[in-house]
Amino acid sequence: MFIFENLLHAVAMLIDTVLSLYFWVVIISALLSWVNPDPYNPLVRILRNLTEPVFYRIRKWLPFTYMSGIDFSPVVLLLAIQFLKIFLVRTLYQLAGMFPG
């Protein structure tokens, strides 16, 4: 069963890494929204393409995230990422550790 254990461990590590990277992408995107950078900059376009679809869905599902000119959808997304890291990634690590081997 060590193959399945290693597979679960690798999947958990990969998900953890992707969520950590996306966490920082969201933070950088939120910080850039405060300074209104050049929209034709390739880095800005990449960040917007990575975050705006998710922000749009959050704003659509939770309309209270945009109040008084402040968009709280990045905060909601960061909380969701942290929840996934705590719940999903830890669960996968624990499942991988449960197998005798």
Residue, then its C-alpha position, 0 to 999 in steps of 0.5 A: m500500500f506504500i504506492f497509494e500512500n506516496l500518491l496521496h502524499a504527493v497530491a497533498m503536497l502539490i495541492d498545498t503548493v498550488l494553494s500557497l502560490y495562488f494565495w500570494v497571487v491574490i495578495i499581489s493582485a489586491l495590492l495592485s488594485w490599490v495603485n491602478p497599474d498600467p492595464y497593458n503590462p503583461l504581468v498585470r494582465i496575467l494577475r488579472n486573468l488569474t484572479e478576476p474570474v474567481f473574484y467575479r464568482i465570489r461577488k456574484w455568489l456573495p453580493f455583500t463583498y462589495m461595500s462602500g467602494i471596498d471589494f472584500s472578495p480577495v479577503v473571502l478568497l484568501l479565507a477559502i484558500q486557508f480553509l482548503k489548506i487546513f482541511l483538505v491538505r491536512t486530511l490528505y496528509q493524514l490519510a496518507g499516514m494512516f496506511p500501514g507501511 
